[in-house]
Amino acid sequence: MAHLQRTIKAVIRPGEESGYVAECLEIAVVTQGATLDEVVANLKEAVELHLEGEDLAELGLAPNPAVVVTMEMEPQYA
């Protein structure tokens, strides 16, 4: 049996104009939010909706995969 991923990796980065953008690396999910709390909530909902009714094994995912989030930030210099 093929190895099934237990996690879905996502990256949150600042939006071009404002807020934040979250993008999953293994599945086609991109969402945004005005605050970090909002973008995380939107990401959770978007992943749930994307995977609803899908055969996770067919997507290479183990049952109930966790979403692991990395935050990208630009350094601020004084």
Summary of the structure (lengths in Angstrom):
residues: 78
radius of gyration: 14.1
end to end distance: 53.3
largest distance: 53.3
contacts: 202
relative contact order: 0.28
helix: 21%
strand: 38%
